[in-house]
């Protein structure tokens, strides 16, 4: 598909990827050594993780999120998804 296609009033997958990954990098740069919570829609997070971890935003379908799930992405020194889609907080 065309990564620049956007539905009327919406964003293309390319634009979502750029916007969200830029924000992740800016937040990481401004909060070195800190733990930061980022809250977003599942599709935007999935596109960001696909871009950051696989360098391919079309891999976004690998990341499905339950409502209110928690994931932990370590940005530095090496990018790593440490926790993915955890909902254990809902059962305690």
Buried (B, 14 or more C-beta within 10 A) or exposed (E): EEEEEBEEEEBBBBBBBBBBBEBBEEBBEEEEEEEEEEEBEBBBBBBBBBBBBEEEBBBBEEBEBEEEBBBEBEBEEEEEBEEBBEEEEEEE
